[in-house]
Amino acid sequence: MNQNAEYREETVIAGADAPKERSWAVRLPRSRRFLASLAAGAVTAGFLFWWYAAQWESTDDAQIDGHINPISARISGQVTRVNFEDNQLVKAGTVLVQIDRTDYQVALDRAEAGYANALAAASAARVSVPITATTTESQLETALAKVENARAGVMAAERQLEASRALLREAEANNTRDQADLARYEALVARGVVSRQDYDQVMARAKGTAATVDAGRATLRALRQQVAQARDGLTQAEADLKTARTAPQQVAVSRARSESAEATVAQAKAAWEQARLNLDYTGIIAPVDGIVGRKAVETGQYVQPGQQLFVIVPLGDIWVTANFKESQLRRMRPGQRARISVDAYGRTYDGRVTSIGGASGSRFSLFPPENATGNYVKVVQRVPVRIDIDQGQDREHLLRPGMSVVPRVRVR
């Protein structure tokens, strides 16, 4: 009885332990298979990552770059209108700043008149050369006739002046009389001695004589000017007579005058062109499409030539400047494709390597390193690489110079 019980107890114990041994034997191969699969996956993933990374070179030392066009005044003047604000998108050819045109318009009109006068003088000088050569003998008679005519003109003007003075004295006398009558009639009409109609007639006559006096004085002034002009003409005629008496030298003088007139034409034309350009410079226009910044001009401000007023950033002409380590340039060549991730928008753009810088960034610094000093420490240098963004990628003009980007260049 006891033996049977012991046998059953051993059998139960053996039966309880048997499944445990089979479970451990089964689990152990599975763990090994899992670890093997995990190791194989890690190796495959590492190989794929290495294969993918070997095809690309990337850097976070990169930014959007572009032109910044400073716009300056070319002439001096007062600003009359400013047609933009900071960060405004403008089109090429738009007048952004208007400088007062008045002085430059006057200068242009004066230059045009001077140019026309120079042309006329040159034409006359050219014509006068052959005429002078063939009419030297008749110049003296002509000059004498001019002197006589000028003297007659002076005498006639002086006679007209004397006649105008006499008429003015008569008008002043009549005016004095009529003004005195008007004063008397004012007192009489106030007392009711004379009628209002008589007073009005006297007043009208006084006004008429006063106007006659004013007209006589104006005529006298005009005649005085005519006398002065006639005397100037006489002086000129007498000078011409003196010139005519030097007939042998007139041909040479005429030729020299013609040459001088031609030079004057060229000088007047240059002055006219400069005046026209200065008038055009009063309107400061946008040379390119872009965004305006650094506004330093206001209405009413007086600007000087060369003074910078604002800058324009053309958003249609931007690129990426990526500073790659020199060890990354081994397989990098112009023309290779690139992907540019922009931090600001989380977007990726396509591009192409355009060029590789001619020197490292340190060589372009204000104080480049001098390795010959004996304090040499090898530092991995960075070389700027230009990456142009494909056309049409930035239709919305979201990219701005200075934005941080992460470019990746496919080198294989």
C-alpha positions in Angstrom: 0.0 0.0 0.0 2.7 2.4 0.9 4.8 1.3 -2.1 1.9 2.1 -4.4 1.4 5.5 -2.9 5.1 6.3 -3.3 4.9 5.1 -6.9 1.9 7.3 -7.7 3.6 10.3 -6.0 6.7 9.9 -8.1 4.5 9.5 -11.2 2.6 12.7 -10.4 5.8 14.6 -9.8 7.4 13.3 -12.9 4.2 14.1 -14.9 4.2 17.7 -13.5 7.8 18.3 -14.4 7.7 16.8 -17.9 5.6 19.7 -19.5 8.0 22.3 -18.0 11.0 20.7 -19.6 9.3 20.5 -23.0 8.2 24.2 -22.7 11.8 25.4 -22.1 13.1 23.3 -24.9 10.5 24.9 -27.3 11.1 28.5 -26.2 14.8 28.5 -26.5 15.0 28.0 -30.3 12.4 30.7 -30.8 14.4 33.3 -29.0 17.4 32.4 -31.0 15.5 32.7 -34.2 14.1 36.1 -33.1 17.5 37.4 -32.2 18.9 36.1 -35.5 16.1 37.8 -37.4 16.6 41.1 -35.5 20.4 41.0 -36.2 19.8 40.3 -39.9 17.3 43.1 -40.0 19.7 45.5 -38.3 22.4 44.6 -40.7 20.1 45.0 -43.7 18.9 48.4 -42.4 22.4 49.5 -41.7 23.5 48.5 -45.2 20.5 50.2 -46.8 21.2 53.4 -44.7 24.8 53.3 -45.6 24.0 52.8 -49.3 21.4 55.6 -49.2 23.7 58.0 -47.2 26.6 57.3 -49.5 24.6 58.8 -52.4 23.9 62.1 -50.7 25.9 64.8 -49.1 24.1 67.3 -46.8 24.8 70.2 -44.5 22.9 72.5 -42.2 25.3 75.4 -42.8 23.3 76.7 -45.7 20.9 79.6 -46.4 18.9 81.2 -49.2 21.0 83.8 -51.0 20.1 86.5 -53.5 20.9 89.9 -54.8 20.2 93.0 -52.7 20.1 96.0 -55.1 20.8 99.3 -53.3 18.9 102.2 -55.0 20.5 105.7 -54.7 19.6 109.2 -55.9 21.5 110.4 -58.9 20.6 114.1 -58.4 19.9 116.4 -55.5 16.4 117.7 -54.7 13.4 117.6 -52.5 11.3 114.5 -52.4 7.7 115.3 -53.4 6.3 111.8 -53.3 7.2 108.3 -52.0 5.1 105.5 -53.6 6.0 102.5 -51.5 6.3 101.2 -48.0 8.8 98.7 -46.4 8.4 95.1 -47.5 6.1 96.0 -50.4 6.3 94.0 -53.6 7.0 96.3 -56.6 7.3 95.9 -60.3 10.2 96.9 -62.5 9.7 100.3 -64.0 7.4 101.6 -61.2 8.3 105.1 -60.0 9.0 104.7 -56.3 10.4 108.1 -55.4 9.6 111.4 -57.1 12.0 114.3 -56.7 10.8 117.9 -57.5 11.0 118.3 -61.3 10.5 122.1 -61.4 14.2 123.2 -61.4 15.2 120.5 -63.7 12.4 121.3 -66.2 13.5 124.9 -66.2 17.1 123.8 -66.8 15.9 121.5 -69.7 14.0 124.4 -71.3 17.0 126.6 -71.0 19.2 123.9 -72.4 16.8 123.3 -75.3 16.7 127.0 -76.1 20.5 127.2 -75.9 20.8 124.2 -78.2 18.3 125.7 -80.7 20.1 129.0 -80.6 23.5 127.3 -81.1 22.1 125.4 -84.1 20.8 128.6 -85.6 24.0 130.4 -85.0 26.0 127.6 -86.5 23.8 127.5 -89.6 24.2 131.3 -90.0 27.9 131.0 -89.5 28.2 128.4 -92.2 26.2 130.4 -94.6 28.1 133.6 -93.8 31.5 132.2 -94.8 30.9 132.2 -98.6 28.8 135.3 -98.4 31.6 137.1 -96.6 34.1 135.9 -99.2 32.1 137.4 -102.1 30.6 140.5 -100.5 33.5 142.1 -98.6 33.4 145.2 -100.9 29.7 145.8 -100.3 29.9 145.5 -96.5 31.2 149.0 -96.0 28.3 150.5 -97.9 25.8 148.3 -96.1 27.3 149.3 -92.8 27.1 153.0 -93.7 23.5 152.5 -94.6 22.8 150.8 -91.3 24.4 153.6 -89.4 22.2 156.2 -91.3 19.1 154.1 -90.8 19.9 153.7 -87.1 20.5 157.4 -86.7 17.2 158.1 -88.4 15.5 155.5 -86.2 16.9 157.2 -83.1 15.7 160.6 -84.3 12.3 159.3 -85.1 12.0 157.6 -81.8 13.1 160.7 -80.0 10.6 162.8 -81.9 7.9 160.3 -80.9 9.1 160.5 -77.4 8.8 164.3 -77.3 5.4 164.1 -78.9 4.3 161.6 -76.2 5.7 163.9 -73.5 3.6 166.8 -74.9 0.5 164.7 -75.0 1.2 163.5 -71.5 1.6 167.1 -70.2 -1.7 168.0 -71.9 -3.4 164.9 -70.4 -2.0 165.7 -67.0 -3.3 169.3 -67.2 -6.8 168.1 -68.3 -6.7 165.6 -65.5 -5.8 168.3 -63.0 -8.6 170.4 -64.1 -11.1 167.6 -64.1 -10.1 166.4 -60.7 -10.5 169.9 -59.4 -14.0 170.1 -61.0 -14.8 166.7 -59.5 -13.8 168.0 -56.0 -16.0 171.1 -56.4 -19.0 169.1 -57.7 -18.7 166.7 -54.8 -19.2 169.7 -52.4 -22.1 171.1 -54.6 -23.9 167.8 -55.0 -23.7 167.3 -51.3 -25.5 170.6 -50.7 -27.9 169.9 -53.5 -26.8 172.8 -55.6 -26.1 170.7 -58.8 -27.9 167.6 -60.0 -26.6 164.2 -59.6 -26.5 163.8 -63.3 -24.1 166.7 -63.7 -21.9 165.3 -60.9 -21.8 161.9 -62.7 -20.7 163.5 -66.0 -17.9 165.4 -64.2 -16.8 162.2 -62.4 -16.8 160.3 -65.7 -14.8 163.0 -67.4 -12.3 162.9 -64.5 -11.9 159.2 -64.7 -11.4 159.4 -68.5 -8.7 162.0 -68.2 -7.0 160.0 -65.4 -7.0 156.9 -67.6 -5.6 159.1 -70.4 -2.8 160.1 -68.1 -2.0 156.5 -67.3 -2.1 155.5 -70.9 0.2 158.4 -71.8 2.7 157.4 -69.1 2.7 153.8 -70.4 3.2 155.1 -73.9 6.0 157.3 -72.7 7.7 154.3 -71.0 7.4 152.2 -74.2 8.8 155.0 -76.3 11.7 155.4 -73.9 12.5 151.8 -74.4 12.2 152.2 -78.2 14.7 155.1 -78.0 17.1 153.0 -75.9 16.7 150.2 -78.4 17.3 152.5 -81.3 20.4 153.9 -79.6 21.6 150.4 -79.0 21.0 149.7 -82.7 22.9 152.7 -83.6 25.8 151.6 -81.4 25.7 148.2 -83.1 25.6 149.8 -86.5 28.6 151.9 -85.8 30.4 148.8 -84.5 29.5 147.0 -87.7 30.8 149.9 -89.7 34.1 149.6 -87.9 34.1 145.9 -88.6 33.3 146.5 -92.3 36.3 148.7 -92.6 38.4 145.7 -91.9 37.2 143.8 -95.0 40.4 141.8 -95.6 40.2 140.2 -92.2 36.4 139.4 -92.3 36.7 136.2 -94.2 39.1 134.7 -91.7 37.0 135.9 -88.8 33.9 134.4 -90.4 35.5 131.0 -90.8 36.7 131.0 -87.2 33.3 132.0 -86.1 31.8 129.1 -88.0 34.1 126.6 -86.3 33.4 128.2 -83.0 29.6 127.9 -83.6 30.0 124.2 -84.4 31.8 123.7 -81.1 29.1 125.6 -79.4 26.4 123.4 -80.9 28.2 120.3 -79.6 28.5 121.9 -76.2 24.9 123.0 -76.2 23.8 119.5 -77.2 25.7 117.9 -74.4 24.2 120.3 -72.0 20.7 119.5 -73.3 21.3 115.8 -73.1 22.5 116.2 -69.5 19.5 118.3 -68.6 17.2 115.7 -70.1 18.9 113.0 -68.2 18.7 115.0 -64.9 14.9 115.5 -65.5 14.5 111.7 -66.0 16.5 111.1 -62.8 13.9 112.9 -60.8 11.8 109.8 -61.0 13.6 106.9 -59.2 12.2 103.7 -60.6 12.5 100.1 -59.6 15.0 98.4 -61.8 13.7 94.9 -61.1 10.7 93.1 -59.6 11.2 92.5 -55.9 10.5 93.5 -52.3 11.5 96.9 -51.0 13.4 97.2 -47.8 15.6 99.5 -45.7 13.4 102.5 -46.5 15.4 105.7 -45.8 13.4 108.4 -47.6 10.3 110.4 -46.7 8.3 113.1 -48.4 9.9 116.5 -48.0 13.4 115.1 -47.5 16.3 116.7 -49.4 18.4 114.0 -51.0 21.9 114.2 -52.4 23.6 112.3 -55.3 24.7 108.9 -54.2 22.5 108.8 -51.1 21.0 105.4 -50.6 17.3 105.5 -50.3 16.2 101.9 -50.2 17.1 98.4 -51.4 15.2 96.0 -53.6 15.4 92.2 -53.2 14.5 90.4 -56.4 12.7 87.3 -55.3 12.8 85.8 -58.8 16.6 85.5 -58.7 17.5 83.5 -55.6 19.7 80.5 -54.9 21.2 78.5 -52.1 24.7 79.0 -50.7 25.7 75.8 -48.9 28.9 75.6 -47.0 30.0 72.0 -47.3 33.0 70.5 -45.6 36.0 70.0 -47.8 35.7 66.3 -47.2 32.2 66.3 -48.7 33.4 67.7 -52.0 35.2 64.6 -53.2 32.4 63.5 -55.6 30.4 66.7 -55.8 30.2 68.2 -59.3 28.3 71.0 -61.0 25.1 69.7 -62.5 24.2 67.2 -59.8 20.7 67.2 -58.5 19.8 68.5 -55.0 17.0 68.6 -52.6 16.5 71.6 -50.4 14.5 71.5 -47.1 13.4 74.9 -45.9 13.1 75.3 -42.2 10.5 78.1 -42.3 7.9 76.2 -44.3 8.8 72.5 -43.9 8.8 72.2 -47.7 11.3 70.7 -50.0 12.5 72.1 -53.3 14.4 70.6 -56.2 17.6 72.2 -57.4 20.9 71.6 -59.1 24.5 72.4 -58.2 25.6 75.3 -60.3 29.1 76.0 -59.1 31.6 75.4 -56.4 33.4 78.3 -54.7 36.8 79.3 -55.7 38.1 79.4 -52.2 37.1 78.4 -48.7 34.9 80.7 -46.6 37.8 81.6 -44.3 39.8 82.9 -47.3 37.0 85.3 -48.0 36.9 86.6 -44.5 38.2 90.0 -43.5 41.2 88.6 -41.7 42.1 85.3 -43.4 44.2 82.8 -41.4 47.9 82.8 -42.0 49.2 79.3 -41.5 52.8 80.3 -41.9 52.9 81.9 -38.5 53.7 78.6 -36.8 50.5 78.3 -34.8 49.0 76.0 -37.4 46.0 73.8 -36.3 44.3 71.8 -38.9 40.7 72.6 -39.1 38.2 71.2 -41.6 37.4 74.0 -43.9 34.1 74.7 -45.6 33.7 75.7 -49.2 30.6 77.6 -50.5 28.6 75.7 -53.1 25.9 77.4 -55.1 22.7 75.5 -55.7 20.1 77.0 -58.1 16.4 76.2 -57.4 14.6 74.8 -60.4 12.4 77.3 -62.1 8.8 77.3 -61.1 9.5 75.8 -57.7 8.8 79.1 -55.9 5.9 80.5 -57.8 4.5 82.1 -54.6 7.9 83.8 -53.9 8.0 82.4 -50.3 11.7 82.1 -50.1 13.7 85.0 -48.8 17.5 85.6 -48.7 18.9 84.6 -45.3 16.4 81.7 -44.6 18.0 78.6 -43.2 17.9 75.5 -45.3 19.3 71.9 -45.3 20.4 70.9 -48.8 21.2 67.4 -49.8 23.2 66.8 -53.0 23.0 63.5 -54.8 26.7 62.7 -55.5 26.1 59.2 -57.0 
